[in-house]
């Protein structure tokens, strides 16, 4: 078992180093479409090395240009979404400190937000509006932290204002991780004092995981109020997870 775990970990580490090289050498030279293809391929392989398969459940058509919001379960979430529909992400500053993955997220264009820094938030907000106006898809986790599977914490409304100003729709995604029996997978929960390294080892040692993503009906952003948008998106995700 220890040898098997060591081999799995070694393969993940090699793939992470390859990702760093791709961000440094390839990303500056390719188009946005090229970056998306590289991100999709790299994310799928990372998940496969962690024995995580990805499944898109029936739902609404995925918008190419929208503010994507999803419930937050695990560090896997970013890579599950990117394996299907690559996005520019907004994430909490703590992710930047993750070993290797934090560097990769930064290299892929993730925007990091420090909690309680209002000046930084205003600056980042302007950048989000610009990116959305340029036709890109931006994703964020409005709970602000991870929750236990099946639970949805209140969605913070602040960054929903970007969709209103950019006149784009908000599209919620519902994320879940299940085992072979279809129940929530115990290895994926990433709450409390669990560290990234602890979570990685738990996933590599546990049973295979099936990640499920369900795209939900878009919510018009133009002319809306950010609190109404946040509540509608929260209700949609919670309802999809209960279904």
C-alpha positions in Angstrom: 0.0 0.0 0.0 2.8 2.4 0.9 4.6 1.7 -2.4 1.4 2.2 -4.4 0.7 5.5 -2.6 4.3 6.7 -3.2 3.9 5.9 -6.9 0.7 7.8 -7.2 2.2 10.7 -5.4 5.2 10.7 -7.6 3.1 10.8 -10.8 1.1 13.7 -9.4 4.3 15.6 -8.6 5.7 15.0 -12.1 2.4 16.3 -13.6 2.5 19.4 -11.4 6.0 20.2 -12.5 4.9 19.8 -16.1 2.1 22.2 -15.4 4.5 24.8 -14.1 6.5 24.5 -17.2 3.4 24.8 -19.4 2.4 28.0 -17.6 5.8 29.5 -17.8 6.7 28.5 -21.4 3.5 27.8 -23.4 0.9 30.1 -22.0 2.7 33.4 -23.1 2.9 32.1 -26.6 -0.6 30.7 -27.3 -4.0 32.2 -27.8 -6.8 32.2 -25.2 -8.3 29.2 -27.0 -4.9 27.4 -26.8 -4.6 28.1 -23.1 -8.1 26.7 -22.5 -7.2 23.5 -24.4 -4.0 23.1 -22.4 -5.8 23.8 -19.2 -8.6 21.3 -20.0 -6.1 18.6 -20.9 -3.9 19.2 -17.9 -6.8 19.3 -15.4 -8.2 16.1 -16.8 -4.9 14.3 -16.4 -4.4 15.6 -12.8 -7.8 14.3 -11.8 -7.2 10.9 -13.5 -3.9 10.6 -11.5 -5.9 11.3 -8.4 -8.4 8.6 -9.6 -11.2 11.2 -10.0 -13.4 10.8 -13.0 -15.5 13.8 -14.1 -19.1 13.6 -15.2 -21.4 16.5 -16.4 -24.9 15.8 -15.4 -27.9 16.9 -17.6 -28.7 20.6 -17.0 -28.8 23.9 -18.8 -26.5 24.6 -21.8 -23.1 26.0 -20.7 -22.6 29.7 -21.5 -19.3 30.6 -23.2 -19.5 34.1 -21.6 -20.8 34.4 -18.1 -19.9 34.8 -14.4 -19.8 31.2 -13.1 -20.6 30.6 -9.5 -20.4 27.2 -7.7 -20.6 25.6 -4.3 -17.2 25.0 -2.8 -16.3 21.5 -1.6 -12.6 20.8 -2.2 -9.4 22.0 -3.8 -10.5 19.7 -6.6 -13.3 22.0 -7.6 -11.2 24.3 -9.7 -9.8 21.4 -11.7 -13.2 19.7 -12.1 -14.6 22.9 -13.7 -11.5 23.4 -15.8 -11.6 19.8 -17.0 -14.9 20.6 -18.6 -15.2 24.3 -19.1 -12.0 26.3 -18.5 -12.5 29.6 -16.7 -10.6 32.5 -15.2 -11.0 31.9 -11.4 -11.3 34.2 -8.4 -10.2 32.5 -5.3 -9.2 33.2 -1.7 -5.7 34.2 -1.0 -5.0 31.1 1.0 -4.9 29.0 -2.2 -1.9 30.9 -3.3 0.1 29.3 -0.4 -0.8 25.7 -1.5 2.3 23.8 -2.4 2.8 23.9 -6.2 -0.9 24.1 -7.0 -0.9 27.7 -5.7 1.8 28.6 -8.2 -0.1 26.7 -11.0 -3.4 28.6 -10.2 -1.5 31.9 -10.3 0.1 30.9 -13.6 -3.3 30.0 -15.1 -4.6 33.5 -14.3 -6.4 33.0 -11.1 -7.1 36.2 -9.2 -6.5 35.9 -5.4 -8.5 37.9 -2.8 -7.4 38.6 0.7 -10.3 38.5 3.2 -11.2 41.9 4.6 -9.1 43.9 2.2 -11.7 46.3 0.8 -9.2 48.4 -1.2 -7.9 45.2 -2.9 -11.5 44.0 -3.5 -12.4 47.2 -5.4 -9.3 46.9 -7.6 -10.1 43.2 -8.3 -13.7 44.1 -9.0 -12.7 46.5 -11.8 -10.4 43.8 -13.3 -13.3 41.3 -13.3 -15.6 43.6 -15.1 -13.0 44.2 -17.7 -12.3 40.5 -18.2 -16.1 39.8 -18.5 -16.5 42.7 -21.0 -13.7 41.1 -23.1 -15.9 38.0 -23.5 -14.1 35.6 -21.1 -15.8 33.2 -18.6 -15.0 34.0 -15.0 -15.7 31.6 -12.1 -15.8 32.1 -8.3 -17.0 30.4 -5.1 -19.2 32.9 -3.4 -19.4 30.9 -0.1 -15.9 32.1 0.5 -14.9 28.8 2.1 -15.5 25.1 1.7 -18.6 23.4 3.1 -19.5 19.8 3.8 -21.0 18.0 0.9 -24.7 18.5 0.5 -24.5 21.8 2.4 -24.5 25.3 0.8 -23.3 28.2 2.9 -24.7 31.7 2.2 -23.4 33.3 -1.0 -21.6 36.6 -0.5 -23.0 39.1 -2.9 -20.1 41.6 -3.4 -18.6 40.1 -6.6 -22.0 39.5 -8.2 -21.9 43.2 -9.0 -19.3 42.5 -11.7 -22.0 40.6 -13.7 -24.3 43.5 -13.4 -21.8 46.1 -14.5 -20.5 43.9 -17.4 -24.1 43.1 -18.4 -23.5 39.3 -18.5 -25.5 36.4 -17.0 -24.7 34.5 -13.9 -24.6 30.7 -14.4 -24.6 28.5 -11.3 -22.9 25.1 -11.2 -23.7 22.4 -8.6 -20.7 20.3 -7.6 -20.7 17.0 -5.8 -18.4 14.0 -5.4 -19.7 10.5 -5.0 -18.5 7.0 -4.4 -19.3 3.8 -6.3 -22.6 3.5 -4.4 -23.6 7.1 -5.4 -23.3 8.5 -1.9 -21.2 11.5 -1.0 -17.5 10.5 -1.0 -16.0 10.8 2.5 -12.4 11.4 1.2 -13.3 14.6 -0.5 -14.5 16.8 2.4 -12.1 19.6 2.9 -13.3 21.4 6.0 -12.1 22.3 9.5 -8.3 21.9 10.1 -7.7 19.7 7.1 -4.7 20.9 5.2 -4.1 20.6 1.4 -1.5 17.9 2.0 -3.7 15.9 4.3 -6.5 16.1 1.7 -4.3 15.0 -1.1 -3.1 11.9 0.8 -6.6 11.0 1.8 -7.8 11.2 -1.8 -4.8 9.2 -3.1 -5.4 6.5 -0.5 -9.1 6.4 -0.7 -11.5 4.7 -3.2 -12.0 6.2 -6.6 -14.1 9.4 -6.8 -16.7 10.5 -9.3 -17.0 14.2 -9.6 -20.3 15.5 -10.8 -21.0 18.9 -12.3 -24.5 20.1 -13.2 -24.8 23.5 -15.1 -27.9 25.3 -14.0 -30.1 27.8 -15.7 -28.4 31.2 -16.3 -29.7 34.2 -14.3 -29.8 37.6 -16.1 -27.3 40.0 -14.6 -28.2 43.2 -16.4 -30.5 45.4 -14.3 -30.4 43.0 -11.4 -29.4 43.7 -7.8 -26.4 41.8 -6.5 -28.1 40.5 -3.4 -31.0 39.1 -5.5 -28.5 37.5 -7.9 -26.6 35.9 -5.0 -29.7 34.6 -3.4 -31.1 33.2 -6.7 -27.8 31.5 -7.4 -27.6 30.0 -3.9 -31.2 28.7 -4.1 -30.5 27.1 -7.5 -27.4 25.3 -6.3 -29.0 24.2 -3.1 -32.0 22.9 -5.0 -29.9 21.0 -7.5 -27.9 19.3 -4.7 -31.1 18.2 -3.0 -32.6 16.7 -6.2 
